[in-house]
Amino acid sequence: MRVLQEREFERVGGTRPIKLDIRLITATNVDLNEASRAGKFRQDLYYRLNVVSIVIPPLRERTEDIPLLAAYFTARYSEKIKRRVAGISPKARACLLRYPWPGNVRELENAIERAVVLGSTELILPEDLPDSILEETASTGEPVTALHDGIREAKIKLIEQAIEQADGNYTEAAGILGVHPNHLFRLIRTLNLTPKRQRRA
């Protein structure tokens, strides 16, 4: 607290104060004003930190940044792994723009790095992107690739058969499929399925 307020400190065992010339930048995804009111964050620390506040909206609210960031990460990782990637195909760019990016810029960076590493052409194609992005595109009714569409249809059929075999019990259906129930629920949401209501125990 003294460092933030006075811009100086003393070493352990020291006898004279040492001046600091720093610029402190902090980041959080928590509303610190609300947290300090609720007693979950020290108010005195909040007031010392809160000199200039900049609110950065999530990536899904600034989709115009996605092509720019994707192009930057493409150039960065193609140079890093020494593989020439000229850019992103229109279909792949459309997939990136449709995805809600719950992991924000870091998730986009990871997706592009994966595409650069796994891709085999000079353009990033839809099939180079993570399945979660392709599933989101497919759930809007837009075609992705014949292979991905076929895999998606196979997943839907297997899930529907397992739920029917389990008489609507999702936990039993997950056991039949060999996955955790939470994973089954995520698949149902991602694939935009509306299976029959779960039976009562």
Helices and strands as residue ranges (DSSP letters): H 2-6, E 8-9, E 18-19, H 32-37, H 43-49, G 59-61, H 65-80, E 87-88, H 90-98, H 104-118, E 123-124, G 126-128, H 131-139, H 146-165, H 170-177, H 181-190
